[in-house]
Amino acid sequence: LFDYIEVFYNQQRMHSAIGYAAPAEFERAAA
């Protein structure tokens, strides 16, 4: 759960790393 929150919170900074992809798409990949 901590990892999930960390990733979700870091998405704002990682959005650039994942190619500015949709958060929902990244969420599905992480889930």
Backbone as numpy.savetxt, mean C-alpha at the origin, in Angstrom:
# Nx Ny Nz CAx CAy CAz Cx Cy Cz
-1.22 -7.97 11.64 -2.07 -6.77 11.64 -1.18 -5.53 11.64
-0.10 -5.57 12.40 0.81 -4.43 12.46 1.40 -4.15 11.08
1.75 -5.23 10.37 2.33 -5.07 9.04 1.33 -4.42 8.10
0.07 -4.86 8.23 -0.99 -4.33 7.36 -1.15 -2.83 7.57
-1.18 -2.43 8.84 -1.33 -1.01 9.18 -0.11 -0.23 8.68
1.05 -0.83 8.86 2.29 -0.16 8.44 2.27 0.08 6.94
1.89 -0.94 6.19 1.84 -0.81 4.73 0.77 0.19 4.32
-0.37 0.09 4.98 -1.48 0.99 4.64 -1.10 2.44 4.90
-0.38 2.65 6.02 0.03 4.01 6.39 1.17 4.50 5.51
2.00 3.56 5.10 3.16 3.93 4.27 2.78 4.08 2.80
1.55 3.70 2.48 1.11 3.80 1.08 1.29 5.22 0.56
1.07 6.19 1.41 1.19 7.59 1.00 2.60 7.84 0.46
3.59 7.20 1.09 4.97 7.39 0.63 5.36 6.35 -0.41
4.73 5.19 -0.33 5.07 4.10 -1.26 4.32 4.24 -2.58
3.28 5.06 -2.60 2.51 5.20 -3.83 3.42 5.51 -5.00
4.54 6.16 -4.71 5.47 6.50 -5.77 6.25 5.25 -6.19
6.55 4.39 -5.21 7.33 3.19 -5.49 6.50 2.18 -6.29
5.20 2.09 -6.00 4.35 1.13 -6.69 3.86 1.69 -8.03
4.43 2.80 -8.43 4.04 3.37 -9.71 2.74 4.13 -9.61
2.49 4.74 -8.47 1.29 5.57 -8.29 0.03 4.78 -8.64
0.05 3.47 -8.37 -1.11 2.62 -8.67 -2.22 2.88 -7.66
-3.38 2.36 -7.96 -4.54 2.55 -7.08 -4.32 1.81 -5.77
-4.67 2.44 -4.65 -4.50 1.82 -3.33 -5.26 0.49 -3.24
-6.43 0.42 -3.85 -7.25 -0.79 -3.81 -6.49 -1.94 -4.48
-5.80 -1.65 -5.54 -5.04 -2.69 -6.27 -3.91 -3.22 -5.39
-3.22 -2.30 -4.73 -2.11 -2.71 -3.86 -2.65 -3.48 -2.66
-3.84 -3.07 -2.20 -4.45 -3.74 -1.04 -4.76 -5.18 -1.39
-5.27 -5.40 -2.61 -5.63 -6.76 -3.04 -4.36 -7.61 -3.16
-3.29 -7.00 -3.60 -2.04 -7.73 -3.77 -1.45 -8.11 -2.41
-1.63 -7.23 -1.43 -1.07 -7.48 -0.10 -1.95 -8.45 0.67
-3.25 -8.42 0.41 -4.19 -9.27 1.15 -4.00 -10.73 0.78
